[in-house]
Amino acid sequence: MDIIILGAGQVGTTLAENLVREENGITVVDTQLPQLEELQNRLDIRTVVGNASHPNVLKQAGADNADMLIAVTDSDECNLVACWVACFLFNTPTKIARIRSPHYLDEREALFADDRRVIDFFISPEQIVTDYVRRLIQHPGALQVLDFAEGKVRLVAIKPYFGGPLVGQKLQSLQAYFPNIQVRVAAIFRGMRSIPLSGETIIEIGDEVFFIAPREYVRDVMGALRKQENPYRRIIIAGGGNIGERLALSLEGDYNVKVIDHNVSRTQYLAESLNRATVLCGDASDRDLLLNENIEYTDVFCAITDDDEVNIMSCMQAKRLGAKQVLALITRTTYVDLLEGSNIDIVISPQQATIGSILTHIRRGDIVNVHSLRRGAAEAIEVIAHGDEDTSKIVGYTVADIKLPRGATIGAVVRGNRVLKVREDTLIEQGDHIILFLVNKKHIREVERLFQVSVTFF
């Protein structure tokens, strides 16, 4: 597939790194020559210097022959115009735009209701991160919580700890402990590597366990792997930008929320736009301010400013002063790696969270959801099975008969509104939603081929 990426920032760079490994033809456009040269030295891609919305620049990038254009520059307006130019001048088949401003997103139906589909898919990183953080707050103790099958099923990452009845037990005891719940361990990472799974595998303290379960039973399964934590009540959000505002709006009805921002005019705006949250003007890493706001009784401290260093320092300060859990939004990949195993409980990479939404539209086959995991090394996908026994390698076959690539696991099968128990004799039917976990995403092409139907299927 020939793909043009507009913008060589964090998201554009991460996207290029992911897609070039999957044997796509990638061209990256940006105004900054040094960033493009650095990318070209590392990756086997084309680069074009220029304004991403200008027709001559898009033509030089190959827009007239491209299969897809992904506009992820820092400017909403540039992304919108680039998609418009690609649509009307070059007839580019698929156009994806990253849009940050809620003012555009709120009116997208009116603005882009056109038969020619000027923009095929909108990506809002702020909303993706907001939803991501909200799910973590709803599930105390979880490292990652991802939705599949319209929220019927969730993939949860958790570290087993003392007090969990299944810690130190074999995996086969999980089904005995939950005889009436469809729960399946999709992967266990011990240190930096994935370990082979069998019924004899022992769940150890310090493991990173990924399990898949119906949404309503997630807390029960978590309680089997670590002592059940009380629901969170008190939340402090450091950073009142777009993400901070959206997060506060989504949480203030159910939690005691405080927002800290250093900008006076921004805090005045937030105080007027939020209904119940308390808004404070100050430095989120200020010791006296945090103590005055009872940081020692805070359940979650979320540092989501646009400055990595501020997020790191404020989280470390909050943790030292007694915050139960601290969460930092980090854009630089090198920082994410350095903070592994630090006092910061959860590090969120906005570009990795965003990549999954974009990959959903790139993968071959009827793929509904894609989530990038373990800093892009692993992947969880939801795909719909199509065809019949003659045209498909999935439909009409049992789970035991499906030839999955090494490291791939079927975590759940959703049929209509039912989440089926995945057993060796579970028969896959047309229209089933299948959630798979790949510990190594290099096998994604094999999975795509597995779910493709033959040309005789109509």
MIMI-874614 format. One line per field, with one value per residue (C-alpha): residue number from 0; x, y, z. Coordinates in nm, 2 decimals, decimal comma, padded with zeros to 4 digits, m for minus. Layout:
<nupas>
nr = [NUM  ...]
u = [X  ...]
v = [Y  ...]
w = [Z  ...]
</nupas>
This chain:
<nupas>
nr = [0  1  2  3  4  5  6  7  8  9  10  11  12  13  14  15  16  17  18  19  20  21  22  23  24  25  26  27  28  29  30  31  32  33  34  35  36  37  38  39  40  41  42  43  44  45  46  47  48  49  50  51  52  53  54  55  56  57  58  59  60  61  62  63  64  65  66  67  68  69  70  71  72  73  74  75  76  77  78  79  80  81  82  83  84  85  86  87  88  89  90  91  92  93  94  95  96  97  98  99  100  101  102  103  104  105  106  107  108  109  110  111  112  113  114  115  116  117  118  119  120  121  122  123  124  125  126  127  128  129  130  131  132  133  134  135  136  137  138  139  140  141  142  143  144  145  146  147  148  149  150  151  152  153  154  155  156  157  158  159  160  161  162  163  164  165  166  167  168  169  170  171  172  173  174  175  176  177  178  179  180  181  182  183  184  185  186  187  188  189  190  191  192  193  194  195  196  197  198  199  200  201  202  203  204  205  206  207  208  209  210  211  212  213  214  215  216  217  218  219  220  221  222  223  224  225  226  227  228  229  230  231  232  233  234  235  236  237  238  239  240  241  242  243  244  245  246  247  248  249  250  251  252  253  254  255  256  257  258  259  260  261  262  263  264  265  266  267  268  269  270  271  272  273  274  275  276  277  278  279  280  281  282  283  284  285  286  287  288  289  290  291  292  293  294  295  296  297  298  299  300  301  302  303  304  305  306  307  308  309  310  311  312  313  314  315  316  317  318  319  320  321  322  323  324  325  326  327  328  329  330  331  332  333  334  335  336  337  338  339  340  341  342  343  344  345  346  347  348  349  350  351  352  353  354  355  356  357  358  359  360  361  362  363  364  365  366  367  368  369  370  371  372  373  374  375  376  377  378  379  380  381  382  383  384  385  386  387  388  389  390  391  392  393  394  395  396  397  398  399  400  401  402  403  404  405  406  407  408  409  410  411  412  413  414  415  416  417  418  419  420  421  422  423  424  425  426  427  428  429  430  431  432  433  434  435  436  437  438  439  440  441  442  443  444  445  446  447  448  449  450  451  452  453  454  455  456  457]
u = [00,00  00,13  00,07  00,15  00,19  00,17  00,36  00,69  00,60  00,56  00,25  00,37  00,71  00,57  00,32  00,60  00,80  00,51  00,40  00,74  00,79  00,48  00,62  00,41  00,55  00,57  00,62  00,65  00,59  00,70  00,84  01,13  01,42  01,63  01,34  01,29  01,66  01,67  01,37  01,52  01,85  01,66  01,38  01,35  01,10  01,06  01,05  00,92  00,99  00,71  00,37  00,15  m00,16  m00,01  m00,12  00,24  00,38  00,12  00,18  00,55  00,47  00,27  m00,09  m00,22  m00,11  m00,14  m00,38  m00,41  m00,33  m00,29  m00,28  m00,13  00,04  00,00  m00,25  m00,61  m00,66  m00,36  m00,50  m00,84  m00,72  m00,48  m00,76  m00,98  m00,70  m00,63  m01,00  m01,08  m00,74  m00,60  m00,90  m00,70  m00,92  m00,88  m00,81  m00,76  m00,73  m00,62  m00,84  m00,79  m01,04  m01,38  m01,53  m01,46  m01,55  m01,88  m01,98  m01,82  m02,15  m02,26  m01,92  m01,82  m02,16  m02,05  m02,10  m01,73  m01,62  m01,36  m01,24  m01,31  m01,20  m01,14  m00,88  m00,90  m00,59  m00,74  m01,06  m00,87  m00,64  m00,94  m01,12  m00,81  m00,75  m01,11  m01,11  m00,80  m00,97  m01,28  m01,06  m00,83  m00,50  m00,52  m00,23  m00,43  m00,80  m00,92  m01,27  m01,38  m01,71  m01,87  m01,77  m01,90  m01,54  m01,24  m00,87  m00,70  m00,33  m00,26  00,04  m00,05  00,02  00,00  m00,36  m00,48  m00,61  m00,48  m00,12  00,12  m00,14  m00,15  m00,34  m00,58  m00,71  m00,85  m01,14  m01,21  m01,22  m01,46  m01,66  m01,94  m01,74  m01,56  m01,22  m00,90  m00,54  m00,41  m00,05  00,20  00,51  00,78  01,04  01,06  00,96  00,64  00,64  00,47  00,12  m00,02  m00,25  00,06  00,19  00,23  00,11  00,39  00,41  00,56  00,42  00,23  m00,09  m00,32  m00,66  m00,99  m01,33  m01,68  m01,70  m01,92  m01,68  m01,35  m01,34  m01,40  m01,11  m00,88  m00,97  m00,85  m00,50  m00,45  m00,62  m00,93  m00,88  m01,15  m01,30  m01,12  m01,29  m01,04  m00,87  m00,63  m00,56  m00,24  m00,29  m00,60  m00,55  m00,79  m00,73  m00,75  m01,08  m01,23  m01,12  m01,25  m01,59  m01,61  m01,52  m01,67  m02,01  m01,88  m01,56  m01,42  m01,21  m00,95  m00,77  m00,44  m00,31  m00,05  m00,22  m00,45  m00,68  m00,71  m00,81  m01,07  m01,21  m01,21  m01,39  m01,67  m01,69  m01,67  m01,97  m01,85  m01,47  m01,25  m01,00  m00,67  m00,41  m00,06  00,24  00,13  00,47  00,46  00,50  00,30  00,01  m00,02  m00,01  m00,28  m00,49  m00,45  m00,24  m00,19  m00,56  m00,56  m00,64  m00,51  m00,28  m00,29  m00,02  m00,13  00,02  00,20  00,54  00,70  00,94  00,66  00,45  00,74  00,84  00,49  00,41  00,73  00,64  00,28  00,40  00,65  00,38  00,15  m00,07  m00,20  m00,14  00,03  m00,01  00,20  00,14  00,47  00,53  00,90  00,97  01,31  01,14  00,88  01,16  01,35  01,05  00,99  01,00  01,01  00,78  00,54  00,27  00,14  00,30  00,07  00,21  m00,05  00,10  00,08  m00,28  m00,35  m00,17  m00,43  m00,71  m00,52  m00,41  m00,78  m00,83  m00,51  m00,53  m00,67  m00,99  m01,29  m01,10  m01,31  m01,05  m00,67  m00,48  m00,10  00,05  00,39  00,52  00,42  00,57  00,24  m00,11  m00,47  m00,72  m01,09  m01,18  m01,51  m01,52  m01,67  m01,74  m01,82  m01,63  m01,53  m01,42  m01,28  m01,00  m01,19  m01,56  m01,68  m01,36  m01,31  m01,06  m00,83  m00,83  m00,74  m00,38  m00,28  00,07  00,31  00,23  m00,13  m00,41  m00,79  m00,90  m01,28  m01,55  m01,86  m02,17  m02,44  m02,48  m02,32  m01,96  m01,88  m01,65  m01,35  m01,27  m01,08  m01,42  m01,57  m01,70  m01,65  m01,96  m02,01  m02,03  m01,85  m01,63  m01,30  m01,05  m00,69  m00,37  m00,04  00,27  00,47  00,30  00,54  00,29  00,00  00,01  m00,04  m00,34  m00,48  m00,44  m00,61  m00,92  m00,95  m01,21  m01,15  m01,27  m01,55  m01,73  m02,02]
v = [00,00  00,35  00,58  00,95  01,08  01,46  01,57  01,43  01,50  01,24  01,07  01,09  00,95  00,67  00,59  00,57  00,34  00,11  00,10  00,07  m00,26  m00,39  m00,35  m00,04  00,23  00,54  00,91  01,16  01,54  01,81  02,16  02,07  01,93  01,81  01,59  01,44  01,37  01,20  00,98  00,90  00,79  00,55  00,42  00,31  00,59  00,88  01,24  01,57  01,91  02,16  02,27  01,96  02,13  02,28  02,09  02,10  01,94  01,67  01,60  01,57  01,33  01,11  01,19  01,10  00,74  00,70  00,46  00,66  01,00  01,05  01,41  01,44  01,78  02,01  02,23  02,12  02,37  02,22  01,87  01,97  02,15  01,87  01,62  01,85  01,90  01,52  01,45  01,70  01,72  01,37  01,15  00,98  00,68  00,71  01,03  01,04  01,37  01,43  01,70  01,85  02,13  02,02  02,30  02,12  01,78  01,89  02,01  01,75  01,61  01,95  02,05  01,73  01,57  01,53  01,24  01,26  01,20  01,48  01,32  00,95  00,92  01,17  01,10  01,30  01,22  01,43  01,22  00,90  00,98  01,11  00,78  00,58  00,76  00,75  00,37  00,34  00,54  00,32  00,01  00,07  m00,13  m00,18  m00,08  m00,08  m00,11  m00,14  m00,19  m00,43  m00,53  m00,20  m00,23  m00,58  m00,72  m00,56  m00,64  m00,55  m00,55  m00,60  m00,69  m00,97  m00,89  m01,03  m01,10  m01,23  m01,58  m01,70  m01,56  m01,85  m02,08  m02,24  m02,08  m02,38  m02,28  m01,96  m02,15  m02,35  m02,02  m01,86  m02,16  m01,95  m01,65  m01,63  m01,52  m01,59  m01,49  m01,37  m01,31  m01,29  m01,08  m01,16  m00,89  m00,77  m01,10  m01,29  m01,64  m01,94  m02,01  m02,35  m02,47  m02,54  m02,18  m02,03  m01,67  m01,49  m01,16  m00,90  m01,05  m00,83  m01,03  m00,94  m01,10  m01,07  m01,08  m00,95  m00,59  m00,66  m00,92  m00,73  m00,63  m00,98  m01,11  m00,83  m00,93  m01,28  m01,15  m00,89  m00,76  m00,57  m00,20  00,04  00,26  00,58  00,90  01,19  01,29  01,57  01,67  01,86  02,05  02,23  02,20  02,02  01,68  01,82  01,99  01,69  01,46  01,69  01,71  01,34  01,27  01,55  01,39  01,08  01,19  01,47  01,64  01,92  02,08  02,27  02,49  02,77  03,00  03,25  03,31  02,93  02,87  03,14  02,97  02,63  02,76  02,89  02,58  02,31  02,24  02,07  02,04  02,27  02,48  02,60  02,83  02,73  02,50  02,14  02,04  02,30  02,11  02,35  02,37  01,99  01,96  02,23  02,02  01,71  01,52  01,24  01,16  01,17  00,85  00,94  01,23  01,27  01,49  01,57  01,90  01,95  01,94  01,60  01,73  01,91  01,58  01,38  01,62  01,68  01,30  01,23  01,51  01,39  01,03  01,13  01,33  01,03  01,02  00,66  00,64  00,88  00,89  01,09  01,17  01,14  01,22  01,14  00,77  00,79  00,92  00,64  00,38  00,56  00,57  00,20  00,07  00,42  00,56  00,67  00,41  00,45  00,62  00,70  00,77  00,97  00,87  00,50  00,55  00,73  00,48  00,21  00,42  00,49  00,13  00,02  00,18  00,05  m00,32  m00,55  m00,74  m00,63  m00,51  m00,31  m00,22  m00,21  m00,14  m00,10  m00,25  m00,28  00,04  m00,10  m00,44  m00,63  m00,57  m00,65  m00,66  m00,72  m00,87  m00,99  m01,34  m01,36  m01,63  m02,00  m02,33  m02,31  m01,95  m01,89  m02,03  m01,93  m01,97  m02,33  m02,42  m02,48  m02,28  m02,59  m02,61  m02,25  m02,22  m01,91  m01,77  m01,82  m01,60  m01,52  m01,60  m01,59  m01,41  m01,39  m01,46  m01,23  m01,35  m01,09  m00,98  m01,30  m01,34  m01,71  m01,93  m01,99  m02,36  m02,59  m02,70  m02,35  m02,33  m01,99  m01,86  m01,59  m01,25  m01,35  m01,08  m01,23  m01,06  m01,16  m01,08  m01,08  m01,08  m01,00  m00,78  m00,89  m01,17  m00,93  m01,00  m01,37  m01,29  m01,06  m01,34  m01,59  m01,37  m01,29  m01,47  m01,61  m01,43  m01,68  m01,54  m01,30]
w = [00,00  m00,09  00,20  00,24  00,60  00,64  00,95  01,09  01,45  01,73  01,58  01,21  01,31  01,52  01,24  00,98  01,20  01,24  00,87  00,71  00,90  00,73  00,38  00,29  00,06  00,29  00,20  00,48  00,42  00,65  00,65  00,87  00,67  00,98  01,10  00,75  00,71  01,05  00,95  00,61  00,77  01,00  00,77  00,41  00,31  00,08  00,22  00,07  00,22  00,19  00,31  00,34  00,21  m00,11  m00,43  m00,58  m00,26  m00,25  m00,62  m00,56  m00,27  m00,52  m00,41  m00,76  m00,71  m00,33  m00,17  00,15  00,29  00,67  00,78  01,13  01,12  01,43  01,24  01,21  00,92  00,73  00,78  00,66  00,35  00,26  00,26  00,06  m00,20  m00,21  m00,26  m00,54  m00,72  m00,68  m00,60  m00,32  m00,21  00,17  00,37  00,74  00,94  01,29  01,43  01,78  01,80  01,94  01,74  01,42  01,56  01,69  01,34  01,13  01,00  00,87  00,75  00,57  00,47  00,11  m00,13  m00,22  00,14  00,16  00,49  00,54  00,90  01,18  01,46  01,78  02,00  02,29  02,30  02,26  02,56  02,76  02,72  02,79  03,12  03,23  03,18  03,40  03,68  03,66  03,72  04,01  03,98  03,60  03,38  03,06  02,98  02,62  02,48  02,21  02,06  02,14  02,50  02,56  02,61  02,77  02,75  03,08  03,17  03,54  03,76  04,01  04,37  04,72  04,82  04,49  04,53  04,19  04,24  04,24  04,09  03,75  03,46  03,44  03,79  03,64  03,47  03,78  03,98  03,72  03,59  03,45  03,31  02,98  03,09  02,90  02,96  02,63  02,72  03,01  03,00  03,24  03,24  02,88  02,71  02,65  02,80  02,64  02,78  02,88  03,16  03,37  03,35  03,69  03,75  03,94  04,13  03,89  03,58  03,34  03,27  02,98  03,02  02,82  02,99  02,95  03,07  03,37  03,52  03,48  03,85  03,96  03,75  03,88  04,23  04,17  04,07  04,33  04,64  04,53  04,56  04,67  04,39  04,34  04,46  04,46  04,14  04,07  03,71  03,64  03,32  03,20  02,82  02,59  02,75  03,10  03,02  02,85  03,13  03,40  03,22  03,19  03,56  03,76  03,78  03,95  04,13  04,34  04,07  04,10  03,81  03,84  03,57  03,58  03,32  03,48  03,18  03,12  03,48  03,46  03,14  03,31  03,62  03,40  03,17  03,44  03,66  03,98  03,95  04,16  03,95  04,09  03,94  04,03  03,97  03,98  04,12  04,40  04,73  04,94  04,69  04,68  05,06  05,09  04,85  05,06  04,81  05,06  05,03  04,65  04,48  04,13  04,02  03,64  03,49  03,14  03,05  02,71  02,88  02,95  03,21  03,41  03,40  03,53  03,81  03,93  03,93  04,13  04,38  04,41  04,47  04,73  04,91  04,93  04,62  04,58  04,21  03,96  03,59  03,34  02,98  02,80  02,43  02,40  02,34  02,51  02,83  02,82  02,82  03,10  03,32  03,30  03,66  03,82  04,09  03,82  03,81  03,46  03,16  02,87  02,52  02,32  01,99  02,07  02,18  01,85  01,63  01,70  01,57  01,25  01,20  01,22  00,88  00,73  00,82  00,55  00,62  00,82  01,12  01,37  01,64  01,67  01,98  01,99  02,30  02,47  02,29  01,95  01,98  02,04  01,91  02,00  01,71  01,67  01,33  01,19  01,03  00,68  00,43  00,47  00,49  00,12  00,11  00,45  00,67  00,98  00,93  00,99  01,17  01,54  01,74  01,75  01,37  01,30  01,20  01,40  01,37  01,66  01,95  01,84  02,08  02,03  02,35  02,29  02,04  02,04  01,86  01,85  02,21  02,36  02,46  02,40  02,61  02,39  02,39  02,15  02,00  01,97  01,61  01,43  01,24  00,98  01,14  01,47  01,62  01,71  01,95  01,90  02,08  01,90  02,12  01,81  01,55  01,27  01,22  01,14  00,76  00,84  01,05  00,77  00,51  00,75  00,77  00,40  00,20  m00,14  m00,45  m00,49  m00,19  m00,27]
</nupas>
